[in-house]
Amino acid sequence: MNDSTKGLIYLVGLGPGSYGNLTPSARDALRDSDAIIGFHSYVDQITELVQGKEIISMALGQEMERAEKAVDLANTGKTVSVVSSGDAGIYGMSGPVFKALCDRNWDGSSPRLETIPGISALQSSAALLGSPLMQDFSAVSLSDLMTPWQTICQRIEAAAWGDFVIILYNPRSMKRTHHLLEARQIILKYRLASTPVGLVKDAFRTNQKVTLTNLGDLEQTSDQVNMVTTVVIGNSTTYVHNGHMVTPRGYGEGDQTLPVK
């Protein structure tokens, strides 16, 4: 299992960005790696932990290039960490690396592959907002670089109709200034304007900002949203209590939800 003659790719989730939220397993993977590959801002977050390593930093949009480079290095016998913010398996580098491997008819064992989970944006945002994810929820990315906008709208509509708490990733960029407001309009077909909305920017980082608003007022605050903001939209039962966003699980409230394990 630990054949040192085979290269190894770690898919490392860095969590929200602060060292305190980096898992011990992620630290171990970075320490044991010969090379670190990632988007430049993610690599910059871990500079102190990767001194002396081969650093391959690439721009946004070069995900497949990063993946191909990781496979190339691993095929020479090196240990490579491919880093993602949050969790690598949630809108992270897991997909591109698996694609690069599968395109080369990977046998599933050479190079070896290990995923190191990280704290995702939805988890860190929920922690800062209060308790908004205690019922079923749906995560949707508003980026249409990989998924047609019509498909994204269909998914938002389905989640809104189903009364899921909705987490929006990649809600607004310099080019995509209208997607968040279009998503809001879809959700307003099924939810009251008073539905709580949490905006979490740079969770657990130096410039962290947490804002509570609602669907009706989201239009006025949308210019505060960017690509490092996670938007959490409550369901029909979500409320705000003393600055905390709460979606009740149902204890003592007479509903039939299953107990938390």
C-alpha positions in Angstrom: 0.0 0.0 0.0 2.8 2.4 0.8 5.0 1.6 -2.3 7.5 4.4 -2.2 8.4 3.8 -5.9 5.0 5.1 -6.9 4.2 8.8 -7.0 1.5 10.1 -4.8 -1.0 12.9 -5.3 -2.6 14.5 -2.2 -5.8 16.5 -2.9 -5.6 18.9 0.1 -8.4 21.0 1.4 -7.0 24.0 3.1 -10.2 25.0 4.8 -11.2 28.7 5.1 -7.6 30.0 5.1 -6.5 30.4 8.7 -3.8 28.0 10.0 -6.0 27.2 13.0 -8.6 25.6 10.7 -6.1 23.6 8.7 -6.4 19.9 9.7 -3.4 17.9 11.1 -3.8 15.6 8.1 -3.4 18.5 5.7 -0.3 19.7 7.5 1.2 16.2 7.3 0.5 16.0 3.6 2.1 19.4 2.9 5.1 18.4 5.0 5.6 15.1 3.2 5.2 16.6 -0.3 8.0 17.3 -2.8 5.9 19.8 -4.7 2.9 22.1 -4.0 0.5 23.0 -6.8 -2.3 25.5 -6.5 -4.0 28.8 -7.4 -1.5 31.5 -6.3 -3.7 33.0 -3.5 -4.2 29.6 -1.9 -0.4 28.8 -2.1 0.3 32.2 -0.5 -1.9 31.2 2.5 0.5 28.4 3.4 3.9 29.9 2.5 5.3 29.3 6.0 4.4 25.6 5.9 6.0 24.8 2.5 9.4 26.3 2.7 11.9 24.4 0.6 9.3 22.7 -1.5 8.9 23.0 -5.3 6.1 25.6 -5.6 4.0 25.7 -8.8 1.5 28.6 -8.6 -1.0 29.1 -11.4 -3.7 31.6 -12.2 -7.4 31.2 -11.9 -8.8 29.3 -14.9 -5.7 27.0 -15.1 -7.3 24.2 -13.2 -6.6 21.5 -15.9 -3.0 22.7 -16.3 -2.5 22.3 -12.5 -4.0 18.8 -12.6 -1.9 17.7 -15.6 1.3 19.0 -13.9 0.4 17.1 -10.7 0.0 13.9 -12.7 3.2 14.5 -14.6 5.2 15.0 -11.4 3.6 12.0 -9.6 4.4 9.8 -12.6 8.1 10.6 -11.9 7.7 9.2 -8.4 7.2 12.5 -6.6 4.7 13.3 -3.9 2.6 16.2 -4.9 0.0 18.2 -2.9 -2.7 19.9 -5.0 -4.3 22.5 -2.8 -7.8 23.9 -2.8 -9.5 26.3 -0.5 -12.2 24.8 1.6 -12.6 21.1 0.6 -11.0 19.8 -2.5 -14.1 17.7 -3.3 -16.5 20.7 -3.2 -16.0 22.9 -6.3 -12.2 22.2 -5.8 -9.4 20.5 -7.6 -10.6 16.9 -7.0 -12.6 17.0 -10.3 -9.8 18.3 -12.6 -7.3 15.8 -11.1 -9.6 12.8 -11.5 -10.3 13.9 -15.1 -6.6 14.2 -15.9 -6.0 10.7 -14.4 -9.0 9.1 -16.1 -8.0 10.7 -19.5 -4.7 8.8 -19.1 -6.5 5.4 -18.4 -5.4 5.5 -14.8 -5.3 2.1 -13.2 -6.5 3.4 -9.8 -3.2 2.8 -8.0 -0.3 4.4 -9.9 0.1 7.1 -9.1 -1.5 6.8 -5.7 -4.1 9.3 -4.8 -5.3 10.5 -1.4 -7.9 13.1 -0.6 -7.4 15.2 2.6 -10.8 16.7 3.6 -11.0 20.4 4.6 -13.5 22.6 6.2 -15.8 23.8 3.4 -17.0 27.3 2.8 -20.6 26.3 3.7 -19.4 24.9 7.0 -17.3 27.8 8.0 -20.0 30.3 6.9 -22.6 28.4 8.9 -20.4 28.5 12.0 -20.2 32.2 11.8 -23.8 32.8 11.1 -25.3 30.7 13.9 -27.1 27.5 13.0 -28.6 27.9 9.5 -28.0 24.3 8.2 -30.0 22.2 10.6 -32.4 21.0 7.9 -31.8 19.8 4.4 -29.8 22.2 2.2 -28.5 22.6 -1.3 -25.3 24.1 -2.6 -25.3 25.8 -6.0 -22.5 27.6 -7.7 -23.5 30.7 -9.7 -20.5 30.4 -12.0 -21.5 29.6 -15.5 -18.0 28.9 -16.7 -18.6 25.1 -16.5 -22.4 24.9 -16.3 -24.9 26.6 -18.5 -26.8 29.4 -16.8 -30.1 27.9 -17.8 -29.1 24.7 -15.9 -28.1 26.7 -12.9 -31.4 28.5 -12.9 -33.3 25.1 -13.0 -31.3 23.9 -10.0 -32.0 27.1 -8.0 -35.7 26.8 -8.8 -35.8 23.1 -7.7 -34.0 23.9 -4.5 -36.3 26.9 -3.8 -39.5 24.9 -4.6 -38.3 22.1 -2.3 -37.7 24.6 0.6 -34.1 23.7 0.9 -31.8 26.1 2.7 -29.7 27.3 -0.2 -25.9 28.0 -0.2 -24.6 30.0 -3.2 -21.0 29.7 -4.1 -19.2 32.0 -6.5 -22.2 34.5 -6.3 -20.7 37.5 -8.1 -17.7 38.4 -10.1 -16.6 41.5 -12.0 -18.1 40.0 -15.1 -21.1 38.2 -13.6 -22.8 41.1 -11.7 -26.4 40.0 -12.4 -26.5 36.3 -11.5 -27.1 36.8 -7.8 -30.0 39.1 -8.4 -31.5 36.7 -11.0 -31.2 33.9 -8.5 -32.9 36.1 -5.9 -35.8 36.6 -8.3 -36.3 32.9 -8.8 -36.2 32.2 -5.0 -38.7 35.0 -4.3 -41.3 33.0 -6.3 -41.3 30.5 -3.4 -40.1 32.5 -0.3 -41.1 35.6 1.5 -39.0 38.8 1.1 -38.4 38.6 4.9 -36.5 35.2 4.5 -33.1 35.6 6.3 -30.0 35.7 4.2 -26.4 35.5 5.5 -23.4 36.9 3.6 -20.0 35.7 4.8 -17.0 37.2 3.2 -13.4 35.9 3.8 -14.6 33.5 6.6 -11.9 33.1 9.3 -9.5 35.4 7.4 -8.2 38.8 8.2 -10.9 40.7 6.2 -13.8 38.6 7.5 -17.2 40.2 7.2 -20.5 38.7 8.2 -23.8 40.4 7.2 -27.3 39.5 8.0 -30.0 40.7 5.6 -33.1 39.2 3.9 -34.2 38.4 0.4 -36.1 41.6 0.0 -33.0 43.7 0.9 -30.4 41.6 -0.9 -30.6 43.8 -3.9 -29.3 46.7 -1.9 -26.4 44.7 -0.5 -25.5 42.7 -3.6 -22.6 45.0 -4.4 -20.9 43.9 -1.2 -20.8 40.3 -2.6 -17.8 38.9 -4.5 -16.1 35.6 -5.3 -14.9 35.1 -1.7 -18.5 35.6 -0.3 -20.7 32.7 0.5 -24.5 33.4 0.5 -26.7 31.4 2.8 -30.5 31.8 2.1 -32.8 30.4 4.8 -35.9 28.2 4.2 -39.4 28.9 5.3 -38.6 28.2 8.9 -35.3 30.1 9.3 -35.3 33.1 11.6 -32.9 35.6 13.1 -32.4 35.7 16.9 -30.1 38.4 18.4 -27.8 38.5 15.4 -27.8 34.7 14.8 -29.3 32.9 11.8 -31.2 29.9 13.0 -33.0 27.1 11.1 -34.8 25.0 13.7 -34.2 21.2 13.7 -37.6 20.6 15.3 -36.9 19.6 18.8 -39.8 20.3 21.0 -41.7 21.9 18.1 -43.9 18.9 17.2 -42.5 18.1 13.8 -41.4 14.7 12.6 -37.8 15.4 11.7 -35.4 12.6 12.6 -33.1 13.1 15.6 -29.5 14.2 15.0 -27.1 11.3 15.4 
